[in-house]
C-alpha cells in the first residue's frame, strides 16, 4: 500500500511461506496482483505427523481405520476465518480391543479421532498456481531478495534496533538502505571506468 501510494505499479509480490496465509491471498486477489509465496506444507500435505494412514470411503463420506472400522460421525473444527478441519470420531470400545491399536490408540484415551485439513478455495487456487512454470520461474528469483536482506542485517547492522520505537526503526532502515545503495552506486561507477 505504501509503495502504491508512492506511485509504484505492483503486479507481483514475492515472499516466503509466511506470506501465504489466507488473508494475504484474498488481499492479493482483490488488489489484482500475484502473490508468489508457497503455501505452508501443513496446508498442502497435512501435518505430516501421522504414523498410520486411514482410508477414505467416499460412499459413506467417512474414514476407515487400518483395522477396517469406520468412523461413527464427523464434525468441523477450527475457526471459520482460518483453515478448518474435519474431525472423524471412532468407537473407542472397538479401539480398546483392536489388535492393531499400537501406535493408533493411546491406552486410557477417552476418544479416538482422525482429522484432515479442509482447504479453502483460496488455498486450492494457490496450490494449483504454485505448480505452474510461471510461479516456479518467479519463485526462483527470491534468493536475490534474501541476499540483499542478509547484506542489510549483517555487515550493516540492521539486525539490531539502535533506538526504541517505530520511528527510530524507520530512520535506521532508511539510513541503512541509503548506505547500501550508495555503496552499490559507487561500485557500478567504478566498474564503468
N, C-alpha and C positions, 0 to 999 in steps of 0.2 A: 504493500500500500504506500509506503514511504517512497519507494522507487518510482511508482507510477505518479505520485504527487510531484516528484521532481522532474517528470517529463519522460521517463523511460517507458518504452513499449516492451511488455513482457509477454512472451509466448511460451516459455519453458522455464521451469524451476527444477534444479537437480539437487537431491538430498539423500541422506541415508534412510534406513528403515524407520528411524524415529519420526520422520516427517509423514509417514504414510497412514497416520491414524485417520479414522473415518471423517472427522470434521474437516481436515485438510483436503481430503479427496473431494468432498462435497463442495468446499470453497473453490478449489481449482476448477471444477466443472462449471460452477456458477459464474466464475470470473473469466472463463474461457481461456485457460492456459493449461499446458501439460505439466503434470507433476511426475517427474522421473524419480520415483522412490519405491524400492522394492517393499512389498508387504512383509510384515513380521512373519517369520516361519510358523509361529504359533497359529496364525490365521490361515495360512495356506496348507499347513501339514498337520494341524492339531498340536497338542502339547508334545508329542514325540516321546512321552514317558510311559507309554503303555507297554507292559510286558507281554500281555495276551491280547490278541485282536479278536473282536467279536464280529460275527457275520450279520449283515443286514437282510432281513426278509422283507422284500418290497411289497409283497401281497398283504402282509399283516401290518406293515409300517413299523416294525419293531426289530430290535437287535436280538440275536440269539447267541448265548454264550458257547464256548467250545464244547461243553458237555451236551448241548442241544436244548437247553432250557430257554424259552422265550421270555422276554421282559413282560411284566404284568401290566405296566402302564408307563406313560411318559409325561413329561411336563417341560415347559420352557423355564429357563432360569437365567438370571442376569438382568442388568438394566436395559431398557428399551433403546437408549441412546448409544449404547456400546454394543459389542458383539454378544449376542445371546447364545445359549447352549440349549440343546435338547438333552434332557437327563432321563435315562431309561432305568426303571426300577425293577429289580428281580426279587423273586420269592426267597426270602432269607432262610426259610426252613429247608428248601432244596439245596441252598448253598452250604448249609451246615453239614450235610451228609454227602455232598458231591465228592466223587473220587478225584476230581480234577481241581479241588478247591485251593491247593497250594499255589501261592503266587497270585491267586484271584480273589479269594475270600480271606479276610483277616479274622482270626479267631476272636469271638466276642463282639464283633461288629453288629450294630443294630440294623444296618441296611446294606444293600449291595446295589450300586448304581454304575452306570456307564454313560459318559457324556460326550457329545460331539458338538463342536462349534458350528453355529449357523452363520454362513457367510452372507452378508448383506449383498444386495445388487451392486452397490458401490464397490465392495471388495471383489466381487466376481468380475466386474469390468476391469478393475486394476490388475487382477491376476491374469486375465486374458491379455491385457495390454503389455504386461511385463514379459510376456513370451514372444512379442513381436521383434523383428530385426531392428525397427526404429528405436524401440525402448533400449535394446541392448547396446546399440551404437551410441546413444546419448549417455547411457549409464556408464559406459566405458571411459567417459571424459571426467568423471567425478574425482579421480585421483589428483587431477590438477588443482582442484579446489582444496583438497586435503593438504597438498604440499604447500600451498600458499598459507593456509591456516597454521600449519606447523611452523612456517617461517615467521609468522607474526607472533606466535606464542613463545617459541624457544629462544632464538637469538635476540629478539626484540622485546621480550618481557611482557607480552600481552597476556601471558598465562596467569599472572597475579595482579590483582587490583592495587593500584598505587594510592588511591583515595577512596573515601566512602561515598556511596550514593550513585544513582543512575547518571546524573550529570557528569560526575567525575569519571565514570567509565566511558561515557560518550566522548569526553575530551581526550582521555587516554587512547581510545580507539582511533579517533581522528588523527591524533599526532603520530601514532604507530603506523597507521596506514599511509600517512603522508611521507614518513621517513622511508618506508619500504618502497613506495612508488618513486620517490626521489632517487633512491639507490638504483632502481631499475632503469630510470631515465638516463642517469649518468652512465650506467653500463652500456646501454644501447647507443648513446652518443659516442662513447669511446670505441665501440665496435665499428662505427661508421668511418672513423678516421683512419 
